[in-house]
């Protein structure tokens, strides 16, 4: 089971990857949306903002997110680490229910490039 520090490090790597991306990935990451990532097995939620092509202002809160973010992810810590490390395919994980993603339709269409 991934630790809180490993999950935080994975989100930091994801933010770094987004900030150095180019082309369609960079354009998709330019959304300005609130973001939450619930780590189910640790009972913690990372909240932040997707803006200017990266993930910003990331903090962790115990339990479920305090506010409904515009883009919401939910998964186990091991799955977060595996996704960021490229060891888990997002589409397969989402299709099997290992990863849950909730967002508006327009955001989902733009995010598909990132995921």
Steps between C-alpha positions, in 0.01 A plus 500: 500500500639839398566747781378858522851622412514274193163631381610860554822430308297346215283813479814717501641292209170535315508879547857509372410283200210730412710814526760359260249358250440650158247479218152365569590389853609852588181648354282253695681587823425871462157457655440704814306262722486390861628147543470225761663160514357271766731219610251245622729263688666783695174690563658824384425745220747719318341827389648760270459679174574410140619832353766641271588153380576346837349390831530776761426564867482131589410422859372187667196474723382198698192321372287607206556835327362799693357654180382356170784561254433553131722200416485208744716187503477206738733199521729296723844639575676220313294581191594869515869415517466244218311746277759773542786255448339374177446150636118521494296600198244764595233385255517140621504604866204734444309236301550240773398740778842515666512873426199727512490833318219751524493827308280695264470367145708780346775444756495125439547557128800726561646275770501190281827627350659503845370162599 
